[in-house]
């Protein structure tokens, strides 16, 4: 089962103001990573099977999906931890903010405050974490 974790990070504004925030992430077990990769592989190969019946386009689409399946599955399998969101206070406007993160995001990350639209930087509390 995937494990949800949270850790302290820093939200920093351009003017050197900073505040502490909480980063929520999800860590996947080996079995879950294999299932996620298998789903991607099945989707790509299913699309290859469907596009087999499209005249002319199947010369390009079928080989593309057949090759993309294992490549994308391997890339999905390599992902052990996914960043989900950060909760904290904007150092500029002092509003409570929830910053949604994309699965491929890594820290440090530059973004904007959803409340005041000022540029922010999310970073680990004691430098980059190596996990």
Buried (B, 14 or more C-beta within 10 A) or exposed (E): EEEEEEEEBBBBBEEEEBBEBEBBBBBBEEEBBBEBBEEBBEBBBEBBEEBEEEEEEBEEBBEBBBEBBBEBBEEBBEEEBBBBBBBBBBBBEEEEBEBEBEEEBEBEBEBEBEBBEBEBBBBBEEEEEEE
